[in-house]
Amino acid sequence: MATIDDDHDRTMVYADMALAQIRALRQCAMPRNYEIWYVYATGYNPELNKAINETLTHNGRLTEADLEHIHHNYLAPAQPNDRIDEIGARVVREIDDMMSQLADTLGASASFGDKLQGASHHLSQTTDHDQIKSIVERLVVSTREMHRTNSELEERLSHSKQEIANLQVSLETIRAESVTDTLTGLGNRKHFDRAVTEAIRNAAASQEPLSLLLMDIDHFKMFNDNYGHLTGDQVLRLVGMTLKQSIKGRDITARYGGEEFAVVLPNTALRQAITVADNIRRSVMSKELKKKSTGEILGRVTISAGVSTLRPGEDSDSLIERADGCLYAAKRNGRNRVVSEADPEFLGVAQQARVA
């Protein structure tokens, strides 16, 4: 079993390695960078290490944009769970404190009841004026103490009610953040998985059509390789903004993963969905991309899209698989186009897959 000294020595080695990397690459010794290199030193996050190694191999250095990108993708997603744990602990402490004060108040109430019963007994057995006065004075003091205790409990309950209400608001915020892609503001994959399952359930119950769009940014790797992750993020935001502007009503948008996006279209038949997808494609292509730091025109972004529509008794996997097949066909046939499950390009690919 490792001792405390063993843990201390090991963590100090990781700390020294992290600082050594920061010095060697002449980076700012800020908490974000220290966290990245400390985790890198531990080797506990192989995906982070892989991303760093590949970027260093390709570029020979890590820019501020690279570091921000790595931290966002490999470290930041864990934070909502930490915040939920913290809020849960605060709720438990609040309830414990409230229950402790309630127990004290109940004890004080029981004691006050005993005093009232004793005073009643003594009053029934005496006619002496001074004794009666003394008993009444003690009752007045006990009543005031009980009133103060009740007031403190009432104040505490009011405080706890407000504190728990505030914590509920924080939990709602975290819950929203946990299903939101922070870069684009769209729903994330977790949100998409829930949304498409719910949409299929509703479509089956209402007998309404349901369609799905899967879209992918054309030549996205080129933007990252040529202009860096910061420009790549700008491309992702541009597409995300276009999707927000293009959908309406019950339509659901999400960043499906990497440079892929999804749109769930309730009460939308295949032909209508193709029109929506093509409108999105045209809208993305109409926007000119500029490099923020220099104002340099980088050209126009294009996307490819695949469109499928729900079949009777179908689950989400089949619906997604066909949309993905359509997207693959769009990529294979020149990009910057929309292919649906009714198009020859997809049917040809599907036929080849069945033969294979």
JOZI-V717998 format. One line per field, one symbol per residue. phi: phi as a letter, one per 20 degrees, with the letter a starting at -180 (. if undefined). burial: I if it has 24 or more other ideal C-beta (glycine too) atoms within 12 Angstrom, else O. A space follows every 50 residues. Layout:
phi = ???
burial = ???
//
This chain:
phi = .fefffffffffffffffffffffelefedggfffgfffgffmfcfffff ffffffffdmacegfffffffffdcggffgfffffffgffffffffffff ffffffffffffffffffffffffdccfffffffffffffffffffffff ffffffffffffffffffffffffffffddfffdnefeffffgfffffff fffffemefbccddccfflfgffffecnfffgfffffffffffgfeeble fcdbefqldecccedflcfgffffffffffgfffffeeedfgfcmffdod eccdcdcccfdgmedfffffffffffffffffdomlbdcdfeeggfffff ffffff
burial = OOOOOOOOOOOOOIOOOIOOIIOOIOIOOOOIIIIIIIIIIOOOIOOIOO IIOOIOOOOOOIIOIIIIIIIIIIIIIOOIOOOOOOIOOOOOOIOOOIOO IOOOIOOIOOOIOOOOOOIOOOOOOOOOOOOOOOIOOOOOOIOOOIOOIO OOIOOIOOOIOOOIOOIOOOOOOOOOIIIIIIIIIIIIIIIIOOIIOOII OOIOOOOOIIIIIIIIIIIIOOIIOOIIIIIIIIIIIIIIIIIIOIIOOO IIIIIIIOIIIIIIIIOIOIOOIIOIIIIIIOIIIOIOIOOOOOOOOIOI IIIIIIIIIIOOOOOIOOIIIIIIIIIIIIIOOOIIIIIIIOIOIIOOII OOOOOO
//
